[in-house]
């Protein structure tokens, strides 16, 4: 996650990342995909 991320966003990121690893989804790209999802959610709620 980027620097300055809120604790809530950090928890969401960690939860997504572990869920992807557990389900064997996005193999090798778990961190990237989780970060993109969290950032996308953040962007949607800011506007």
PQR file of N, CA, C, O and H, with PARSE charges and radii, in Angstrom:
ATOM      1  N   UNK A   1       0.842  -1.184   0.000 -0.4000 1.5000
ATOM      2  CA  UNK A   1       0.000   0.000   0.000 -0.0000 2.0000
ATOM      3  C   UNK A   1       0.885   1.244   0.000  0.5500 1.7000
ATOM      4  O   UNK A   1       2.007   1.222   0.506 -0.5500 1.4000
ATOM      5  N   UNK A   2       0.375   2.304  -0.562 -0.4000 1.5000
ATOM      6  CA  UNK A   2       1.130   3.554  -0.585 -0.0000 2.0000
ATOM      7  C   UNK A   2       1.317   4.122   0.820  0.5500 1.7000
ATOM      8  O   UNK A   2       0.541   3.836   1.732 -0.5500 1.4000
ATOM      9  H   UNK A   2      -0.536   2.321  -0.973  0.4000 1.0000
ATOM     10  N   UNK A   3       2.347   4.917   0.969 -0.4000 1.5000
ATOM     11  CA  UNK A   3       2.557   5.597   2.247 -0.0000 2.0000
ATOM     12  C   UNK A   3       1.373   6.489   2.543  0.5500 1.7000
ATOM     13  O   UNK A   3       0.779   7.070   1.634 -0.5500 1.4000
ATOM     14  H   UNK A   3       2.978   5.149   0.228  0.4000 1.0000
ATOM     15  N   UNK A   4       1.030   6.598   3.811 -0.4000 1.5000
ATOM     16  CA  UNK A   4      -0.053   7.470   4.206 -0.0000 2.0000
ATOM     17  C   UNK A   4      -1.426   6.839   4.085  0.5500 1.7000
ATOM     18  O   UNK A   4      -2.437   7.530   4.210 -0.5500 1.4000
ATOM     19  H   UNK A   4       1.512   6.126   4.549  0.4000 1.0000
ATOM     20  N   UNK A   5      -1.478   5.539   3.844 -0.4000 1.5000
ATOM     21  CA  UNK A   5      -2.772   4.861   3.738 -0.0000 2.0000
ATOM     22  C   UNK A   5      -3.393   4.765   5.131  0.5500 1.7000
ATOM     23  O   UNK A   5      -2.694   4.550   6.122 -0.5500 1.4000
ATOM     24  H   UNK A   5      -0.657   4.978   3.742  0.4000 1.0000
ATOM     25  N   UNK A   6      -4.691   4.924   5.188 -0.4000 1.5000
ATOM     26  CA  UNK A   6      -5.379   4.855   6.476 -0.0000 2.0000
ATOM     27  C   UNK A   6      -5.359   3.410   6.990  0.5500 1.7000
ATOM     28  O   UNK A   6      -5.207   2.473   6.206 -0.5500 1.4000
ATOM     29  H   UNK A   6      -5.259   5.098   4.384  0.4000 1.0000
ATOM     30  N   UNK A   7      -5.509   3.236   8.282 -0.4000 1.5000
ATOM     31  CA  UNK A   7      -5.533   1.874   8.840 -0.0000 2.0000
ATOM     32  C   UNK A   7      -6.648   1.012   8.236  0.5500 1.7000
ATOM     33  O   UNK A   7      -6.472  -0.191   8.044 -0.5500 1.4000
ATOM     34  H   UNK A   7      -5.632   3.997   8.919  0.4000 1.0000
ATOM     35  N   UNK A   8      -7.784   1.628   7.940 -0.4000 1.5000
ATOM     36  CA  UNK A   8      -8.884   0.876   7.337 -0.0000 2.0000
ATOM     37  C   UNK A   8      -8.487   0.352   5.958  0.5500 1.7000
ATOM     38  O   UNK A   8      -8.720  -0.816   5.645 -0.5500 1.4000
ATOM     39  H   UNK A   8      -7.927   2.606   8.096  0.4000 1.0000
ATOM     40  N   UNK A   9      -7.893   1.206   5.139 -0.4000 1.5000
ATOM     41  CA  UNK A   9      -7.459   0.787   3.805 -0.0000 2.0000
ATOM     42  C   UNK A   9      -6.387  -0.293   3.892  0.5500 1.7000
ATOM     43  O   UNK A   9      -6.366  -1.221   3.083 -0.5500 1.4000
ATOM     44  H   UNK A   9      -7.704   2.154   5.393  0.4000 1.0000
ATOM     45  N   UNK A  10      -5.504  -0.169   4.869 -0.4000 1.5000
ATOM     46  CA  UNK A  10      -4.447  -1.164   5.057 -0.0000 2.0000
ATOM     47  C   UNK A  10      -5.052  -2.525   5.428  0.5500 1.7000
ATOM     48  O   UNK A  10      -4.601  -3.558   4.933 -0.5500 1.4000
ATOM     49  H   UNK A  10      -5.521   0.585   5.526  0.4000 1.0000
ATOM     50  N   UNK A  11      -6.058  -2.529   6.284 -0.4000 1.5000
ATOM     51  CA  UNK A  11      -6.730  -3.783   6.652 -0.0000 2.0000
ATOM     52  C   UNK A  11      -7.426  -4.404   5.452  0.5500 1.7000
ATOM     53  O   UNK A  11      -7.356  -5.617   5.254 -0.5500 1.4000
ATOM     54  H   UNK A  11      -6.425  -1.690   6.686  0.4000 1.0000
ATOM     55  N   UNK A  12      -8.096  -3.586   4.652 -0.4000 1.5000
ATOM     56  CA  UNK A  12      -8.758  -4.089   3.452 -0.0000 2.0000
ATOM     57  C   UNK A  12      -7.744  -4.705   2.494  0.5500 1.7000
ATOM     58  O   UNK A  12      -7.991  -5.760   1.910 -0.5500 1.4000
ATOM     59  H   UNK A  12      -8.153  -2.600   4.814  0.4000 1.0000
ATOM     60  N   UNK A  13      -6.619  -4.049   2.338 -0.4000 1.5000
ATOM     61  CA  UNK A  13      -5.558  -4.533   1.463 -0.0000 2.0000
ATOM     62  C   UNK A  13      -5.046  -5.895   1.942  0.5500 1.7000
ATOM     63  O   UNK A  13      -4.928  -6.834   1.155 -0.5500 1.4000
ATOM     64  H   UNK A  13      -6.418  -3.192   2.812  0.4000 1.0000
ATOM     65  N   UNK A  14      -4.747  -5.990   3.231 -0.4000 1.5000
ATOM     66  CA  UNK A  14      -4.240  -7.251   3.780 -0.0000 2.0000
ATOM     67  C   UNK A  14      -5.261  -8.375   3.640  0.5500 1.7000
ATOM     68  O   UNK A  14      -4.899  -9.508   3.322 -0.5500 1.4000
ATOM     69  H   UNK A  14      -4.843  -5.227   3.871  0.4000 1.0000
ATOM     70  N   UNK A  15      -6.534  -8.067   3.874 -0.4000 1.5000
ATOM     71  CA  UNK A  15      -7.587  -9.080   3.770 -0.0000 2.0000
ATOM     72  C   UNK A  15      -7.713  -9.581   2.333  0.5500 1.7000
ATOM     73  O   UNK A  15      -7.819 -10.786   2.103 -0.5500 1.4000
ATOM     74  H   UNK A  15      -6.828  -7.147   4.132  0.4000 1.0000
ATOM     75  N   UNK A  16      -7.702  -8.672   1.376 -0.4000 1.5000
ATOM     76  CA  UNK A  16      -7.789  -9.066  -0.022 -0.0000 2.0000
ATOM     77  C   UNK A  16      -6.584  -9.908  -0.436  0.5500 1.7000
ATOM     78  O   UNK A  16      -6.727 -10.921  -1.120 -0.5500 1.4000
ATOM     79  H   UNK A  16      -7.615  -7.693   1.563  0.4000 1.0000
ATOM     80  N   UNK A  17      -5.409  -9.478  -0.018 -0.4000 1.5000
ATOM     81  CA  UNK A  17      -4.185 -10.177  -0.396 -0.0000 2.0000
ATOM     82  C   UNK A  17      -4.190 -11.611   0.141  0.5500 1.7000
ATOM     83  O   UNK A  17      -3.849 -12.542  -0.589 -0.5500 1.4000
ATOM     84  H   UNK A  17      -5.292  -8.655   0.537  0.4000 1.0000
ATOM     85  N   UNK A  18      -4.565 -11.797   1.389 -0.4000 1.5000
ATOM     86  CA  UNK A  18      -4.594 -13.144   1.954 -0.0000 2.0000
ATOM     87  C   UNK A  18      -5.699 -13.985   1.328  0.5500 1.7000
ATOM     88  O   UNK A  18      -5.527 -15.188   1.128 -0.5500 1.4000
ATOM     89  H   UNK A  18      -4.841 -11.040   1.982  0.4000 1.0000
ATOM     90  N   UNK A  19      -6.825 -13.363   1.018 -0.4000 1.5000
ATOM     91  CA  UNK A  19      -7.916 -14.087   0.365 -0.0000 2.0000
ATOM     92  C   UNK A  19      -7.479 -14.591  -1.013  0.5500 1.7000
ATOM     93  O   UNK A  19      -7.770 -15.729  -1.378 -0.5500 1.4000
ATOM     94  H   UNK A  19      -6.964 -12.386   1.180  0.4000 1.0000
ATOM     95  N   UNK A  20      -6.788 -13.755  -1.770 -0.4000 1.5000
ATOM     96  CA  UNK A  20      -6.320 -14.160  -3.092 -0.0000 2.0000
ATOM     97  C   UNK A  20      -5.312 -15.298  -2.995  0.5500 1.7000
ATOM     98  O   UNK A  20      -5.357 -16.235  -3.792 -0.5500 1.4000
ATOM     99  H   UNK A  20      -6.551 -12.830  -1.473  0.4000 1.0000
ATOM    100  N   UNK A  21      -4.402 -15.224  -2.022 -0.4000 1.5000
ATOM    101  CA  UNK A  21      -3.412 -16.299  -1.859 -0.0000 2.0000
ATOM    102  C   UNK A  21      -4.091 -17.597  -1.454  0.5500 1.7000
ATOM    103  O   UNK A  21      -3.725 -18.669  -1.936 -0.5500 1.4000
ATOM    104  H   UNK A  21      -4.366 -14.463  -1.374  0.4000 1.0000
ATOM    105  N   UNK A  22      -5.064 -17.504  -0.584 -0.4000 1.5000
ATOM    106  CA  UNK A  22      -5.786 -18.688  -0.106 -0.0000 2.0000
ATOM    107  C   UNK A  22      -6.553 -19.362  -1.245  0.5500 1.7000
ATOM    108  O   UNK A  22      -6.594 -20.589  -1.333 -0.5500 1.4000
ATOM    109  H   UNK A  22      -5.360 -16.633  -0.193  0.4000 1.0000
ATOM    110  N   UNK A  23      -7.154 -18.559  -2.107 -0.4000 1.5000
ATOM    111  CA  UNK A  23      -7.955 -19.081  -3.215 -0.0000 2.0000
ATOM    112  C   UNK A  23      -7.135 -19.344  -4.477  0.5500 1.7000
ATOM    113  O   UNK A  23      -7.680 -19.805  -5.480 -0.5500 1.4000
ATOM    114  H   UNK A  23      -7.121 -17.562  -2.036  0.4000 1.0000
ATOM    115  N   UNK A  24      -5.825 -19.057  -4.438 -0.4000 1.5000
ATOM    116  CA  UNK A  24      -4.926 -19.224  -5.579 -0.0000 2.0000
ATOM    117  C   UNK A  24      -5.392 -18.409  -6.784  0.5500 1.7000
ATOM    118  O   UNK A  24      -5.365 -18.884  -7.920 -0.5500 1.4000
ATOM    119  H   UNK A  24      -5.383 -18.683  -3.623  0.4000 1.0000
ATOM    120  N   UNK A  25      -5.812 -17.198  -6.520 -0.4000 1.5000
ATOM    121  CA  UNK A  25      -6.214 -16.277  -7.583 -0.0000 2.0000
ATOM    122  C   UNK A  25      -5.105 -15.260  -7.789  0.5500 1.7000
ATOM    123  O   UNK A  25      -4.420 -14.880  -6.840 -0.5500 1.4000
ATOM    124  H   UNK A  25      -5.834 -16.813  -5.598  0.4000 1.0000
ATOM    125  N   UNK A  26      -4.930 -14.826  -9.008 -0.4000 1.5000
ATOM    126  CA  UNK A  26      -3.925 -13.823  -9.369 -0.0000 2.0000
ATOM    127  C   UNK A  26      -2.531 -14.240  -8.879  0.5500 1.7000
ATOM    128  O   UNK A  26      -1.822 -13.446  -8.263 -0.5500 1.4000
ATOM    129  H   UNK A  26      -5.486 -15.135  -9.779  0.4000 1.0000
ATOM    130  N   UNK A  27      -2.157 -15.456  -9.151 -0.4000 1.5000
ATOM    131  CA  UNK A  27      -0.898 -16.010  -8.652 -0.0000 2.0000
ATOM    132  C   UNK A  27       0.273 -15.118  -9.061  0.5500 1.7000
ATOM    133  O   UNK A  27       0.470 -14.832 -10.242 -0.5500 1.4000
ATOM    134  H   UNK A  27      -2.733 -16.102  -9.652  0.4000 1.0000
ATOM    135  N   UNK A  28       1.043 -14.687  -8.066 -0.4000 1.5000
ATOM    136  CA  UNK A  28       2.197 -13.828  -8.289 -0.0000 2.0000
ATOM    137  C   UNK A  28       1.868 -12.348  -8.376  0.5500 1.7000
ATOM    138  O   UNK A  28       2.778 -11.519  -8.390 -0.5500 1.4000
ATOM    139  H   UNK A  28       0.883 -14.920  -7.107  0.4000 1.0000
ATOM    140  N   UNK A  29       0.582 -11.997  -8.434 -0.4000 1.5000
ATOM    141  CA  UNK A  29       0.174 -10.595  -8.559 -0.0000 2.0000
ATOM    142  C   UNK A  29      -0.789 -10.191  -7.461  0.5500 1.7000
ATOM    143  O   UNK A  29      -1.493  -9.191  -7.600 -0.5500 1.4000
ATOM    144  H   UNK A  29      -0.156 -12.671  -8.423  0.4000 1.0000
ATOM    145  N   UNK A  30      -0.838 -10.950  -6.366 -0.4000 1.5000
ATOM    146  CA  UNK A  30      -1.816 -10.696  -5.306 -0.0000 2.0000
ATOM    147  C   UNK A  30      -1.724  -9.275  -4.761  0.5500 1.7000
ATOM    148  O   UNK A  30      -2.739  -8.600  -4.588 -0.5500 1.4000
ATOM    149  H   UNK A  30      -0.266 -11.763  -6.253  0.4000 1.0000
ATOM    150  N   UNK A  31      -0.493  -8.826  -4.490 -0.4000 1.5000
ATOM    151  CA  UNK A  31      -0.311  -7.494  -3.912 -0.0000 2.0000
ATOM    152  C   UNK A  31      -0.775  -6.404  -4.875  0.5500 1.7000
ATOM    153  O   UNK A  31      -1.449  -5.455  -4.475 -0.5500 1.4000
ATOM    154  H   UNK A  31       0.331  -9.375  -4.630  0.4000 1.0000
ATOM    155  N   UNK A  32      -0.407  -6.550  -6.141 -0.4000 1.5000
ATOM    156  CA  UNK A  32      -0.766  -5.544  -7.140 -0.0000 2.0000
ATOM    157  C   UNK A  32      -2.285  -5.429  -7.292  0.5500 1.7000
ATOM    158  O   UNK A  32      -2.832  -4.326  -7.297 -0.5500 1.4000
ATOM    159  H   UNK A  32       0.141  -7.320  -6.466  0.4000 1.0000
ATOM    160  N   UNK A  33      -2.951  -6.562  -7.415 -0.4000 1.5000
ATOM    161  CA  UNK A  33      -4.397  -6.554  -7.623 -0.0000 2.0000
ATOM    162  C   UNK A  33      -5.115  -6.022  -6.388  0.5500 1.7000
ATOM    163  O   UNK A  33      -6.061  -5.243  -6.507 -0.5500 1.4000
ATOM    164  H   UNK A  33      -2.506  -7.458  -7.411  0.4000 1.0000
ATOM    165  N   UNK A  34      -4.670  -6.440  -5.201 -0.4000 1.5000
ATOM    166  CA  UNK A  34      -5.293  -5.954  -3.964 -0.0000 2.0000
ATOM    167  C   UNK A  34      -5.128  -4.438  -3.848  0.5500 1.7000
ATOM    168  O   UNK A  34      -6.077  -3.746  -3.479 -0.5500 1.4000
ATOM    169  H   UNK A  34      -3.902  -7.073  -5.105  0.4000 1.0000
ATOM    170  N   UNK A  35      -3.952  -3.916  -4.154 -0.4000 1.5000
ATOM    171  CA  UNK A  35      -3.718  -2.472  -4.080 -0.0000 2.0000
ATOM    172  C   UNK A  35      -4.590  -1.729  -5.088  0.5500 1.7000
ATOM    173  O   UNK A  35      -5.132  -0.668  -4.778 -0.5500 1.4000
ATOM    174  H   UNK A  35      -3.181  -4.478  -4.454  0.4000 1.0000
ATOM    175  N   UNK A  36      -4.726  -2.278  -6.285 -0.4000 1.5000
ATOM    176  CA  UNK A  36      -5.570  -1.629  -7.293 -0.0000 2.0000
ATOM    177  C   UNK A  36      -7.024  -1.574  -6.855  0.5500 1.7000
ATOM    178  O   UNK A  36      -7.696  -0.563  -7.058 -0.5500 1.4000
ATOM    179  H   UNK A  36      -4.285  -3.140  -6.537  0.4000 1.0000
ATOM    180  N   UNK A  37      -7.510  -2.647  -6.258 -0.4000 1.5000
ATOM    181  CA  UNK A  37      -8.905  -2.680  -5.801 -0.0000 2.0000
ATOM    182  C   UNK A  37      -9.129  -1.656  -4.707  0.5500 1.7000
ATOM    183  O   UNK A  37     -10.111  -0.914  -4.744 -0.5500 1.4000
ATOM    184  H   UNK A  37      -6.964  -3.468  -6.093  0.4000 1.0000
ATOM    185  N   UNK A  38      -8.229  -1.606  -3.729 -0.4000 1.5000
ATOM    186  CA  UNK A  38      -8.379  -0.663  -2.615 -0.0000 2.0000
ATOM    187  C   UNK A  38      -8.307   0.771  -3.124  0.5500 1.7000
ATOM    188  O   UNK A  38      -9.097   1.616  -2.704 -0.5500 1.4000
ATOM    189  H   UNK A  38      -7.431  -2.209  -3.699  0.4000 1.0000
ATOM    190  N   UNK A  39      -7.368   1.056  -4.026 -0.4000 1.5000
ATOM    191  CA  UNK A  39      -7.248   2.409  -4.567 -0.0000 2.0000
ATOM    192  C   UNK A  39      -8.471   2.784  -5.395  0.5500 1.7000
ATOM    193  O   UNK A  39      -8.911   3.933  -5.376 -0.5500 1.4000
ATOM    194  H   UNK A  39      -6.726   0.369  -4.368  0.4000 1.0000
ATOM    195  N   UNK A  40      -9.013   1.822  -6.114 -0.4000 1.5000
ATOM    196  CA  UNK A  40     -10.215   2.073  -6.914 -0.0000 2.0000
ATOM    197  C   UNK A  40     -11.402   2.416  -6.011  0.5500 1.7000
ATOM    198  O   UNK A  40     -12.175   3.325  -6.312 -0.5500 1.4000
ATOM    199  H   UNK A  40      -8.655   0.888  -6.129  0.4000 1.0000
ATOM    200  N   UNK A  41     -11.542   1.682  -4.903 -0.4000 1.5000
ATOM    201  CA  UNK A  41     -12.616   1.972  -3.951 -0.0000 2.0000
ATOM    202  C   UNK A  41     -12.432   3.356  -3.342  0.5500 1.7000
ATOM    203  O   UNK A  41     -13.394   4.109  -3.187 -0.5500 1.4000
ATOM    204  H   UNK A  41     -10.915   0.943  -4.658  0.4000 1.0000
ATOM    205  N   UNK A  42     -11.195   3.683  -2.999 -0.4000 1.5000
ATOM    206  CA  UNK A  42     -10.897   4.994  -2.419 -0.0000 2.0000
ATOM    207  C   UNK A  42     -11.268   6.111  -3.388  0.5500 1.7000
ATOM    208  O   UNK A  42     -11.863   7.114  -2.993 -0.5500 1.4000
ATOM    209  H   UNK A  42     -10.413   3.072  -3.125  0.4000 1.0000
ATOM    210  N   UNK A  43     -10.914   5.933  -4.655 -0.4000 1.5000
ATOM    211  CA  UNK A  43     -11.196   6.929  -5.671 -0.0000 2.0000
ATOM    212  C   UNK A  43     -12.711   7.119  -5.856  0.5500 1.7000
ATOM    213  O   UNK A  43     -13.191   8.243  -6.001 -0.5500 1.4000
ATOM    214  H   UNK A  43     -10.431   5.119  -4.976  0.4000 1.0000
ATOM    215  N   UNK A  44     -13.440   6.023  -5.847 -0.4000 1.5000
ATOM    216  CA  UNK A  44     -14.882   6.098  -6.066 -0.0000 2.0000
ATOM    217  C   UNK A  44     -15.575   6.866  -4.944  0.5500 1.7000
ATOM    218  O   UNK A  44     -16.511   7.621  -5.206 -0.5500 1.4000
ATOM    219  H   UNK A  44     -13.050   5.109  -5.729  0.4000 1.0000
ATOM    220  N   UNK A  45     -15.134   6.688  -3.706 -0.4000 1.5000
ATOM    221  CA  UNK A  45     -15.800   7.337  -2.572 -0.0000 2.0000
ATOM    222  C   UNK A  45     -15.347   8.776  -2.345  0.5500 1.7000
ATOM    223  O   UNK A  45     -16.007   9.524  -1.623 -0.5500 1.4000
ATOM    224  H   UNK A  45     -14.374   6.074  -3.493  0.4000 1.0000
ATOM    225  N   UNK A  46     -14.218   9.175  -2.958 -0.4000 1.5000
ATOM    226  CA  UNK A  46     -13.731  10.556  -2.775 -0.0000 2.0000
ATOM    227  C   UNK A  46     -14.516  11.549  -3.593  0.5500 1.7000
ATOM    228  O   UNK A  46     -14.647  12.704  -3.187 -0.5500 1.4000
ATOM    229  H   UNK A  46     -13.682   8.568  -3.544  0.4000 1.0000
ATOM    230  N   UNK A  47     -15.043  11.142  -4.732 -0.4000 1.5000
ATOM    231  CA  UNK A  47     -15.732  12.064  -5.622 -0.0000 2.0000
ATOM    232  C   UNK A  47     -17.168  12.268  -5.244  0.5500 1.7000
ATOM    233  O   UNK A  47     -17.880  13.023  -5.906 -0.5500 1.4000
ATOM    234  H   UNK A  47     -14.936  10.204  -5.062  0.4000 1.0000
TER
END
